[in-house]
Amino acid sequence: MKYRITNRKRFITFLTAVIILSYLLVFGLVNIAFASDNNLKSTASVTVSAGDTLWEIAGDYVRPGNDIRNIVHEICILNGIRAGEIYPGQVLMIPSN
């Protein structure tokens, strides 16, 4: 059985739509998998006191052999902040894994 393309523009539009939808589906599922993996990490909450720095707070939670910079980076990502943007009374989520 042979298929015949009668409208080339419609066929190309259809193929483009299929490719885009496939791309979105595959990478959407991959992002969901990574997001759920990140949500499995347990966190602790810390209230910032006057004079605290993010590095001091991270130092309390860093495990031996781990780099404190990684903990500071994870805290910033979890809380949507930069390293110098903390203030007294702020509650920070700290990764505890």
C-alpha positions as CSV (number, residue, x, y, z in Angstrom):
1,M,0.0,0.0,0.0
2,K,1.5,3.3,-1.1
3,Y,0.7,6.6,0.6
4,R,0.7,9.8,-1.4
5,I,1.3,13.2,-0.1
6,T,-1.3,15.5,-1.6
7,N,-0.5,18.7,0.2
8,R,3.2,19.1,1.0
9,K,2.7,22.2,3.2
10,R,0.1,20.5,5.4
11,F,2.4,17.4,5.7
12,I,5.4,19.5,6.8
13,T,3.3,21.4,9.3
14,F,2.0,18.0,10.7
15,L,5.5,16.6,11.0
16,T,6.8,19.8,12.7
17,A,3.9,19.6,15.2
18,V,4.6,16.0,16.0
19,I,8.3,16.7,16.5
20,I,7.6,19.6,18.8
21,L,5.0,17.8,20.8
22,S,7.3,14.7,21.2
23,Y,10.2,17.0,22.3
24,L,7.9,18.7,24.9
25,L,6.6,15.4,26.1
26,V,10.0,13.7,26.5
27,F,11.7,16.7,28.2
28,G,8.7,17.5,30.3
29,L,8.8,14.0,31.7
30,V,12.5,14.2,32.3
31,N,12.0,17.5,34.2
32,I,9.3,16.0,36.3
33,A,11.5,13.1,37.2
34,F,14.3,15.4,38.3
35,A,11.9,17.7,40.2
36,S,10.5,14.8,42.1
37,D,14.1,13.6,42.9
38,N,14.9,17.0,44.3
39,N,11.7,17.0,46.4
40,L,12.8,13.8,48.1
41,K,15.6,15.6,49.8
42,S,14.7,16.4,53.4
43,T,15.1,19.9,54.7
44,A,15.5,21.6,58.0
45,S,14.2,25.1,58.8
46,V,16.5,27.7,60.4
47,T,15.5,31.2,61.5
48,V,18.2,33.8,60.8
49,S,19.4,35.7,63.9
50,A,21.1,39.1,63.8
51,G,24.7,38.8,62.7
52,D,24.3,35.4,61.1
53,T,25.8,34.8,57.7
54,L,24.8,32.2,55.2
55,W,28.3,30.6,55.4
56,E,28.0,30.2,59.2
57,I,24.5,28.6,58.9
58,A,25.8,26.3,56.1
59,G,28.8,25.4,58.3
60,D,26.4,24.0,60.9
61,Y,25.0,21.6,58.3
62,V,28.0,20.6,56.2
63,R,29.1,17.0,56.6
64,P,32.8,16.1,56.9
65,G,34.3,15.8,53.4
66,N,31.7,18.0,51.7
67,D,32.4,21.4,50.4
68,I,30.6,24.2,52.2
69,R,30.2,26.1,48.9
70,N,27.9,23.4,47.7
71,I,25.7,23.7,50.8
72,V,25.6,27.5,50.4
73,H,24.6,27.1,46.8
74,E,21.8,24.6,47.6
75,I,20.5,26.9,50.3
76,C,20.4,29.8,47.8
77,I,18.6,27.6,45.2
78,L,16.0,26.2,47.8
79,N,15.2,29.7,49.1
80,G,15.5,31.7,45.8
81,I,18.1,34.1,47.3
82,R,21.7,35.2,46.8
83,A,24.3,34.5,49.4
84,G,24.3,38.0,50.9
85,E,20.5,38.4,50.9
86,I,19.5,37.1,54.4
87,Y,18.0,39.1,57.2
88,P,17.1,38.5,60.9
89,G,13.9,36.7,61.3
90,Q,14.0,35.1,57.9
91,V,13.3,31.4,57.8
92,L,15.6,29.4,55.5
93,M,15.2,25.8,54.3
94,I,18.4,23.9,54.7
95,P,19.1,20.6,52.9
96,S,19.8,18.0,55.5
97,N,20.9,15.1,53.2
